[in-house]
Amino acid sequence: MKSLFRYVLWGALACFISVAVLWILGHEHLLGPFVILFFLLLSLGFRGSSLLKGLSFTVLIFASVSAAMFYPGFFVKQGDFELKLLIVPLLQIIMFGMGTTMSLSDFAGVIKMPKGVLVGLLCQYSIMPVVGFTLATLFGFPPEIAAGVILIGSSPSGLASNVMTYLAKANLALSVTLTAVSTLLAPLTTPLLMELFAGQFVPIDFWGMMWSITKIVILPIVGGLIFNRLFHGKAPWLDRAMPIVSMAGIAIIITIITAAGRDSLLVIGVALVAAAIIHNGLGYFLGYWGCRWLKLPERDCRTIALEVGMQNGGLASGIALEMGKVATIGLAPAVFGPWMNISGSSLATWWGERPPEDEQEVSVVVEHES
């Protein structure tokens, strides 16, 4: 099996060389199939490596984004049907799946870890919108693109942060609680922050945005919680299917948004990627060192850093669609999302190989006593 993955990676290399040759020869119109196939084969090849397996889905996203950039018309409209109308239903399915993995015990962390939860929420809803506003202003983005950068910073954390927290050997219980609580607070906090920071760039309908978030997030999650309460353990097929459905849904959403905003991306794509890297990096840095300054345990510092640095890009995309600005305001979530997965998995892997100081001290004591 490993030899098969090796052949796939050689195929990816061949595609990369083909792209380079065609580019040098000036045949840019022929690049599309080779770029898409390169990322597809690279994604499959990564599945054969325990070290790179976690990046397979992110590389697959690059394949879908490449398809959207080279052939946008296919992902904008099919006949009389506009594909952007799929975004909200897909998000609702993803949020329902999130609800089926949760229970009321996930909110018990508010009582068990009040300091960690409070600090995490304050960091989440202060650092990221302020950084988003600052970057949007410094980069001089067009108003609707700037509003998109602020929107991603004003969104709650997503499920990906829970996975990264697990890989980082941090406080998974705190991560799950923060994701749950920040998501439930989003109908109030996100419109409030958007009105405060993005109102000077675009008109913000506070109550309309509140209803949009409630419809996209809260109602499906409540439905998932009820389903989990009534049918827990009775539908194992759903547990197996939802992660796949969620990943497919996210890929489709990013592809549709990329296709819709292709022209804008060609103009400001590099600047938006730079903003994504800075925004995400400052989230990790300020989240971590802010918690260290407040003398939280190392595992909690890592957890909150990941929660602060990784936002729910899908929710931000849905809000942009509800605002009728998916091709502009929705661009930042589409660009920031894949980068957050790359940086988050890299940071989590690095931390995972370096146990927290308190765990190291415990292990040293145990070895000494034995």
C-alpha positions in Angstrom: 0.0 0.0 0.0 2.8 2.4 0.8 4.3 1.9 -2.7 0.9 2.9 -4.1 1.0 6.2 -2.2 4.6 6.7 -3.4 3.6 6.3 -7.0 0.8 8.8 -6.4 3.3 11.3 -5.1 5.5 10.7 -8.2 2.4 11.5 -10.3 1.9 14.7 -8.3 5.6 15.7 -9.0 5.0 15.0 -12.7 2.0 17.3 -12.7 4.0 20.0 -10.9 6.8 19.8 -13.5 4.2 20.0 -16.2 2.8 23.1 -14.7 6.2 24.7 -14.5 7.0 23.9 -18.1 3.7 25.2 -19.4 4.1 28.4 -17.4 7.6 29.0 -18.8 6.4 28.3 -22.3 3.5 30.8 -21.8 0.7 28.3 -22.2 -1.2 29.5 -19.1 -4.5 28.4 -20.6 -3.5 24.8 -20.3 -2.5 24.9 -16.7 -5.9 24.2 -15.1 -6.1 20.3 -15.4 -2.5 19.9 -14.3 -2.8 22.2 -11.2 -6.1 20.5 -10.1 -4.6 17.0 -10.6 -1.4 18.0 -8.8 -3.4 18.9 -5.6 -5.6 15.8 -5.9 -2.7 13.5 -6.2 -0.8 15.3 -3.4 -3.8 15.0 -1.1 -4.1 11.3 -1.8 -0.3 10.8 -1.4 -0.4 12.5 2.0 -2.8 9.9 3.2 0.0 7.4 3.2 2.1 9.4 5.6 1.3 9.5 9.4 3.0 12.9 9.6 1.2 14.5 6.6 -2.1 12.7 6.8 -3.7 15.6 8.8 -3.0 18.0 5.9 -4.7 15.8 3.3 -8.1 17.5 3.6 -6.5 21.0 3.4 -4.7 20.1 0.2 -7.9 18.7 -1.2 -9.4 22.2 -0.5 -6.6 23.7 -2.6 -7.7 21.4 -5.5 -11.3 22.6 -5.3 -10.2 26.2 -5.0 -8.0 25.7 -8.1 -11.0 24.3 -10.0 -13.0 27.3 -9.0 -10.3 29.7 -10.1 -9.8 28.1 -13.5 -13.4 27.2 -14.2 -15.5 29.6 -12.1 -18.7 29.4 -14.3 -19.2 25.8 -13.5 -19.4 26.5 -9.7 -21.5 29.7 -10.0 -24.6 28.5 -11.8 -26.0 25.3 -13.2 -28.8 26.0 -15.5 -31.1 28.5 -13.7 -29.9 27.3 -10.3 -27.3 29.5 -8.4 -25.0 27.2 -6.4 -24.6 29.9 -3.7 -28.1 28.9 -2.5 -26.5 25.6 -1.2 -24.3 27.4 1.3 -26.8 27.9 4.1 -28.4 24.4 3.9 -24.9 22.9 4.0 -24.0 25.0 7.0 -27.2 23.9 8.8 -26.3 20.3 8.1 -22.8 20.8 9.4 -24.1 22.6 12.6 -26.7 19.8 13.1 -23.8 17.3 13.0 -21.9 19.4 15.5 -25.0 19.3 17.8 -25.2 15.5 17.6 -21.6 15.3 19.0 -22.5 17.5 21.9 -24.4 17.1 25.1 -25.3 19.3 28.0 -22.3 18.1 29.9 -20.1 20.0 27.4 -21.4 23.2 29.0 -20.5 22.0 32.5 -17.0 23.3 31.9 -18.3 26.8 32.6 -18.8 25.7 36.2 -15.7 23.5 36.5 -13.3 25.8 34.7 -14.8 29.3 35.1 -11.5 31.2 34.8 -10.3 29.4 31.7 -13.7 29.8 30.0 -14.0 33.5 30.9 -10.4 34.3 29.7 -11.0 32.3 26.5 -14.2 34.1 25.6 -12.7 37.5 26.4 -9.7 36.8 24.2 -11.8 35.3 21.4 -14.2 38.3 21.2 -11.6 41.0 21.8 -8.3 40.1 20.2 -9.5 38.8 16.9 -12.0 41.6 15.9 -9.5 44.3 16.9 -6.8 42.6 14.9 -9.2 42.2 12.0 -10.1 45.8 12.0 -6.5 46.9 12.3 -5.4 44.7 9.4 -8.4 45.8 7.2 -7.4 49.4 7.8 -3.7 49.0 7.3 -4.0 46.9 4.1 -6.5 49.5 2.7 -8.9 46.8 1.4 -12.1 47.8 -0.4 -14.9 48.3 2.1 -16.7 44.9 1.6 -13.4 43.0 1.6 -12.4 44.8 4.8 -15.8 43.9 6.4 -15.1 40.3 5.5 -11.8 40.4 7.4 -13.5 41.8 10.4 -16.3 39.3 10.1 -14.0 36.3 10.3 -12.4 37.9 13.4 -15.8 38.4 15.0 -16.9 34.8 14.5 -16.7 32.1 17.2 -14.3 29.2 17.1 -15.1 26.1 15.1 -14.9 22.4 15.6 -11.4 22.3 14.0 -10.0 23.9 17.1 -11.2 20.9 19.1 -9.3 18.5 16.9 -6.1 20.7 17.0 -6.4 20.9 20.8 -6.5 17.1 21.0 -3.4 16.8 18.8 -1.6 19.5 20.9 -2.2 17.4 24.1 -3.9 20.5 25.6 -7.2 20.8 27.6 -9.8 19.2 25.3 -12.6 19.7 27.8 -11.9 23.4 27.9 -11.8 23.5 24.1 -15.1 21.8 23.7 -16.7 24.1 26.3 -15.3 27.3 24.7 -16.4 26.2 21.2 -19.9 25.5 22.5 -20.3 28.6 24.6 -18.8 31.0 22.0 -21.0 29.5 19.3 -24.2 30.0 21.5 -23.1 33.6 22.2 -22.5 34.3 18.5 -26.0 35.6 17.7 -25.3 38.5 20.1 -21.6 39.0 20.0 -20.9 38.8 16.2 -23.5 41.3 15.1 -22.4 43.6 18.0 -18.8 43.5 17.0 -19.6 43.9 13.3 -21.7 47.0 14.0 -18.9 48.4 16.1 -15.9 47.6 13.8 -17.3 47.0 10.3 -20.2 49.6 10.4 -17.9 52.2 8.9 -17.2 50.0 5.9 -20.6 48.6 5.1 -24.2 48.9 6.5 -24.8 46.3 9.3 -28.3 45.0 10.0 -27.9 44.0 13.6 -31.2 42.2 14.0 -31.0 40.6 10.6 -27.6 39.3 11.3 -28.7 38.0 14.7 -31.5 36.0 13.0 -29.2 34.7 10.3 -26.8 33.3 12.9 -29.7 31.8 14.9 -31.0 30.2 11.8 -27.7 28.9 10.6 -26.2 27.8 13.9 -28.4 27.8 17.0 -31.5 26.0 15.6 -29.5 23.2 13.9 -27.3 22.7 17.0 -30.3 22.6 19.3 -31.8 20.0 16.9 -28.6 18.0 17.0 -28.6 18.2 20.8 -32.2 16.9 20.9 -31.3 14.1 18.5 -28.3 13.1 20.6 -30.4 13.1 23.7 -33.1 10.9 22.2 -31.1 8.6 19.9 -27.6 8.5 21.5 -26.0 5.2 20.4 -28.9 4.2 18.2 -27.5 5.7 15.0 -23.8 4.8 14.7 -24.0 5.4 11.0 -24.6 9.0 11.7 -21.5 9.3 13.8 -19.5 7.8 11.0 -21.1 9.9 8.2 -21.2 13.4 9.8 -17.4 14.1 9.7 -17.4 13.1 6.0 -20.5 15.2 5.3 -19.0 18.2 7.2 -15.7 18.0 5.3 -17.5 17.7 2.0 -19.8 20.6 2.9 -16.9 22.9 3.8 -15.1 22.0 0.6 -18.2 22.8 -1.5 -18.8 26.1 0.4 -15.2 27.3 -0.1 -15.3 26.3 -3.8 -18.6 28.2 -4.5 -17.4 31.4 -2.7 -14.0 31.3 -4.5 -15.8 31.0 -7.9 -18.1 33.8 -7.1 -15.3 36.1 -6.0 -12.7 35.0 -8.5 -12.2 38.5 -10.1 -11.7 40.1 -6.7 -9.2 37.4 -5.7 -7.1 38.0 -8.8 -6.7 41.6 -7.7 -6.2 41.3 -3.9 -5.5 37.6 -3.4 -1.9 38.0 -2.3 -2.7 40.8 0.2 -5.7 38.8 1.6 -3.4 35.7 2.1 -0.9 37.9 3.9 -3.7 39.3 6.1 -4.8 35.7 6.8 -1.4 34.7 8.0 -0.9 37.7 10.2 -4.4 37.6 11.7 -4.1 33.9 12.4 -0.6 34.2 13.8 -1.4 37.1 16.1 -4.4 35.1 17.4 -2.2 32.2 18.5 0.5 34.6 19.8 -1.7 36.9 21.8 -4.0 34.2 23.0 -1.2 32.1 24.3 0.9 34.9 25.9 -2.1 36.6 27.3 -3.0 33.5 29.2 0.6 33.0 30.3 0.5 36.6 31.7 -2.7 35.7 33.6 -0.8 32.6 34.9 -3.1 30.0 33.5 -1.8 26.4 33.3 0.2 25.6 30.2 -2.4 23.2 28.8 -5.1 25.9 29.1 -2.8 28.5 27.4 -2.4 26.2 24.4 -6.1 25.5 24.3 -7.1 29.2 24.3 -4.4 30.0 21.8 -6.0 27.5 19.3 -9.5 28.6 20.1 -8.6 32.3 19.6 -6.6 31.7 16.4 -9.1 29.5 14.6 -12.5 30.9 13.7 -15.6 29.3 12.2 -15.1 30.3 8.6 -18.2 28.4 7.5 -20.4 30.5 9.7 -18.8 33.7 8.4 -19.4 32.5 4.9 -23.1 32.0 5.7 -23.4 35.4 7.2 -21.8 36.9 4.1 -24.4 35.1 1.9 -27.3 36.3 4.1 -25.9 39.9 3.7 -26.0 39.4 -0.1 -22.2 39.9 -0.4 -20.8 36.3 -0.7 -18.5 37.3 -3.6 -16.8 40.1 -1.5 -17.4 39.9 2.2 -17.3 36.1 1.9 -13.8 36.1 0.4 -11.9 36.5 3.6 -13.6 33.4 5.2 -12.8 31.4 2.1 -9.1 32.4 2.2 -8.6 32.3 5.9 -10.2 28.9 6.4 -7.6 26.7 4.6 -4.7 28.6 6.1 -6.1 28.2 9.6 -6.2 24.4 9.1 -2.6 24.4 7.9 -1.2 26.6 10.7 -3.4 25.0 13.4 -2.4 21.4 12.5 1.3 22.5 12.3 1.2 24.2 15.7 -0.7 21.4 17.2 1.8 18.8 16.0 4.7 20.9 17.3 3.1 21.2 20.7 2.0 17.5 20.7 5.7 16.5 20.5 6.5 18.8 23.5 4.4 17.9 26.5 3.3 20.7 28.8 5.9 21.6 31.5 3.6 20.3 34.3 3.3 16.9 32.6 7.0 16.8 32.1 7.6 17.4 35.8 5.1 14.7 36.7 6.8 12.2 34.4 10.2 13.0 35.9 8.9 12.4 39.5 7.4 9.1 38.4 10.6 8.0 36.8 12.6 9.0 39.9 10.3 7.2 42.2 10.4 4.0 40.1 
